[in-house]
């Protein structure tokens, strides 16, 4: 299923599989995505990790064609949708993987400019933040 998320003045298409999660109301998330996107753009970020990303909603709303976006989600069906959404949006510098976000975040020496975690996330806390 493909849905359109309206982020204030623009629409973002997101591909959702059968077991992928999306909020039933579109109005509130659209405003949250837009606010997050504006904060990220003000920071002049070149690389983002979107941990516990689900279908990639936050990272895909924040990414520009110049940014490197890495999305990590343990739910394989949800993460399978993210690259298709990125392709629909014309984003090429993206990678998504079905991994444990805590293991991923604590297992890298190099860190991104920004880490996004869409709260609330069970398991998100000190381990990913401390690893980065």
C-alpha positions in Angstrom: 0.0 0.0 0.0 1.3 3.4 -0.9 0.2 6.4 1.2 0.9 10.0 0.9 2.1 11.9 4.0 1.4 15.7 3.8 4.3 17.6 5.5 2.7 21.0 5.6 3.2 22.2 2.1 4.6 19.1 0.4 3.5 15.5 0.1 5.8 12.5 0.7 4.9 9.1 -0.6 5.6 6.2 1.7 5.3 2.6 0.7 3.8 0.5 3.5 3.7 -3.3 3.7 1.2 -5.4 5.4 3.0 -5.4 8.8 4.5 -1.9 8.5 3.4 0.6 11.1 1.9 4.0 10.3 -0.1 6.3 12.5 -3.8 6.3 11.7 -4.1 10.0 11.8 -2.1 11.9 9.2 -2.4 15.5 10.5 -0.3 15.3 13.6 2.6 13.3 12.1 2.7 15.6 9.1 3.3 18.6 11.4 5.9 16.6 13.4 7.7 15.5 10.3 7.8 19.1 9.0 9.1 20.5 12.3 11.8 17.8 12.5 12.7 18.5 8.8 13.1 22.2 9.5 15.3 21.5 12.6 17.5 19.2 10.6 17.9 21.6 7.7 18.9 24.4 10.1 21.8 22.2 11.4 23.4 21.8 8.0 23.7 18.0 8.4 25.5 15.8 5.9 24.7 12.3 7.3 21.9 10.9 9.4 21.2 7.6 11.1 17.5 7.0 11.5 17.4 4.3 14.3 14.2 2.2 15.0 13.1 3.8 11.7 10.1 1.6 10.8 9.3 2.5 7.2 11.7 5.5 7.3 9.2 8.3 7.7 11.3 10.6 9.8 14.6 10.1 7.9 12.9 10.3 4.5 11.2 13.5 5.4 14.4 15.0 6.6 16.8 13.8 3.9 17.9 15.9 1.0 19.5 14.5 -2.2 22.9 15.6 -0.8 22.5 13.8 2.6 23.6 10.3 3.4 20.7 8.6 5.2 21.1 5.2 7.0 17.9 3.7 8.4 17.9 0.8 10.8 14.9 -1.2 11.8 14.6 -4.8 13.2 11.1 -5.4 11.5 12.1 -6.8 8.1 8.8 -6.0 6.4 8.8 -2.4 7.5 12.4 -1.8 6.4 11.7 -3.4 3.0 9.3 -0.6 2.3 11.8 2.2 3.0 14.1 1.8 -0.1 11.0 1.9 -2.3 9.8 5.1 -0.7 13.3 6.6 -1.1 13.2 5.7 -4.8 9.8 7.3 -5.2 11.3 10.5 -3.6 14.3 10.5 -5.8 16.8 10.0 -2.9 19.8 8.0 -3.9 22.3 8.4 -1.0 20.3 6.1 1.3 20.7 2.7 2.8 18.4 0.7 5.0 19.0 -2.5 6.9 17.0 -4.9 9.1 19.2 -4.9 12.2 19.0 -4.3 15.9 19.4 -0.5 16.3 21.3 -0.9 19.6 23.8 -3.3 18.1 24.2 -1.1 15.0 24.7 2.1 17.0 27.2 0.7 19.4 29.2 -1.2 16.8 30.5 1.7 14.6 33.6 3.8 15.1 32.4 6.5 12.6 29.3 8.3 13.6 26.9 10.5 11.6 26.2 14.2 12.0 22.8 13.4 13.4 20.9 10.5 15.0 17.1 10.4 14.7 15.0 8.2 17.0 11.3 8.5 16.6 10.0 8.2 20.2 8.7 6.3 22.0 10.8 3.3 21.1 11.2 0.3 23.4 14.9 -0.3 23.7 15.9 3.2 22.7 17.9 4.9 25.5 21.3 4.9 26.8 22.8 2.2 24.6 22.3 3.8 21.2 22.9 7.3 22.6 26.0 6.2 24.6 27.4 4.3 21.6 27.2 7.4 19.5 
